Amino acid sequence: MNEITEDTYRKLKREVEEAKTEAERAKGALDQLLAQIKEEFGCSSLKEAKAKLEELEAKKDSAAEKYQKAFKEYQSKWK
């Protein structure tokens, strides 16, 4: 009843091979991104990179607040 025909087998085999190829490509891309993150930011894992991102965003927000405060002081003093 549920016999696999040769065509079905070939189709399934091709799909498995395509899935393996796609997985290998994704792994290569991930490895490349991890190497780039390590080189540019000194992070050896995604967890470290996320922590670094949060740290940099906090610094950016702090700098933006300081800028806004200084700009308002400048405007009130010189206008």
Order of alpha helices (4+ residues) and beta strands (2+ residues): alpha-alpha
